[in-house]
Amino acid sequence: MSVVTIIGAGSWGSGLALLLSDNNHEVRLYDVDKTVIDEINEHHTNKKYLPEGKLPEKVKGFNNLEDALSNTEIVVTVVPTKVIRNALKAVNQALKHPVIFVNASKGIEPQTFKRVSEIAYEEIDKDKIIGFVVLTGPSHAEEVIQRQLTTVTCASDNIELAEYCQKIFNNDEYFRVYTLNDLIGAELGGAIKNVIALAAGILTGLGYGDNAKAALITRGLAEMRRLAVKVGAKEETLFGLTGLGDLIVTATSLHSRNYQAGLKIGSGKNLQETLASIPMVVEGVRSCEACYYYAKQLDVDMPITFAVYDVIFNKREPRDVIKKLMQRDLKHE
Ligand SMILES: NC(=O)c1ccc[n+]([C@@H]2O[C@H](COP(=O)([O-])OP(=O)(O)OC[C@H]3O[C@@H](n4cnc5c(N)ncnc54)[C@H](O)[C@@H]3O)[C@@H](O)[C@H]2O)c1
């Protein structure tokens, strides 16, 4: 049994807390939002983020970071990526001993294009980080909290550490964990797929059908692969759980906030109205901005990402943007 501290008691943090508690670990769930923590401790529910779920009573909520981190072995970060740097700074300040960092958030930093592993190595003192693992793959919190069958991957530059975390998170009944030694591919796959999920929602909101969705997923994967490989990912990673697998689940399921946000934008709502109507984080919007500038800087062609950027940030009409996509020069697949 390990002591595991989860930073971020939102949907996915709560889903992982249930899983780790089922695996008989001591689980501490930390959040800056005191009302969420009080509800977890008093009622073992988290209605704002997981209306359907119930947490085991042994999962304890914490609002004090030092208490949450004392003698813990593993720190799992599950906060929106826009706060991840600050959250890691706070963890570094409160932490008194070395731990394994596992990140379950998905995204890259817009101005720096840094992945969460890079941010962690910048923000955590060397003597407090044993190593870094990313846990990612097709995994909606809403299904994990119902203990529905799920597969994910633990990726790390240190394969022994990935294997160690694989055993911590794996559950023979409902949560199967693979390992991977391609951190770049796993982190970028998880970030870029949210942009394609927005596009999938937009297409559906506009009334396009399954042919368009299949085209989007396939061509979306092609541009995920182009960007990731350009910066050192292994091509095959993009065809695995952390790439194609995550892309399928997020671009086809109503559980995906990115897909839902796209649906609303495609049906004519503006970005502000859309984001205000979804209480949880919609990572695809920020990832879209990051991927747009990253691809421009690296001279990588990402027509779908550029189209989503045009709709969201340049307020272009989705139908005009799709027309432009369809009228590009013909080419070999
Ligand atoms: N929801 C899912 O099914 C799912 C699955 C896999 C990965 N993810 C990824 O996990 C990340 C979190 O997503 P979510 O769905 O749980 O988000 P969410 O919006 O449901 O919850 C985020 C939580 O983080 C808390 N928080 C904000 N700032 C904090 C800080 N500085 N310190 C501690 N807590 C803080 C918020 O109070 C909130 O409780 C995202 O990057 C998302 O892409 C989500």
The ligand as an ORCA input file, in Angstrom:
! r2SCAN-3c Opt
* xyz 0 1
  N     -12.456     14.645    -16.735
  C     -11.892     13.624    -17.338
  O     -12.546     12.629    -17.664
  C     -10.418     13.640    -17.618
  C      -9.805     12.448    -18.025
  C      -8.446     12.452    -18.288
  C      -7.714     13.624    -18.145
  N      -8.344     14.764    -17.743
  C      -7.505     15.956    -17.595
  O      -7.363     16.221    -16.191
  C      -7.250     17.635    -15.986
  C      -8.278     18.067    -14.968
  O      -9.537     17.799    -15.548
  P     -10.849     17.634    -14.689
  O     -11.856     17.125    -15.649
  O     -10.631     16.875    -13.446
  O     -11.129     19.175    -14.345
  P     -12.279     19.807    -13.438
  O     -12.586     21.121    -14.012
  O     -13.361     18.793    -13.269
  O     -11.555     19.994    -12.000
  C     -10.392     20.736    -11.794
  C     -10.152     20.846    -10.274
  O      -8.881     21.474    -10.068
  C      -9.034     22.326     -8.938
  N      -7.943     23.294     -8.914
  C      -7.798     24.434     -9.645
  N      -6.644     25.035     -9.322
  C      -6.031     24.263     -8.381
  C      -4.808     24.344     -7.675
  N      -3.949     25.352     -7.886
  N      -4.501     23.384     -6.778
  C      -5.366     22.372     -6.554
  N      -6.547     22.230     -7.191
  C      -6.872     23.165     -8.100
  C     -10.413     22.939     -9.125
  O     -10.871     23.535     -7.922
  C     -11.194     21.708     -9.555
  O     -11.680     21.010     -8.423
  C      -7.430     18.297    -17.360
  O      -6.170     18.584    -17.906
  C      -8.121     17.218    -18.181
  O      -7.816     17.312    -19.568
  C      -9.678     14.796    -17.458
*
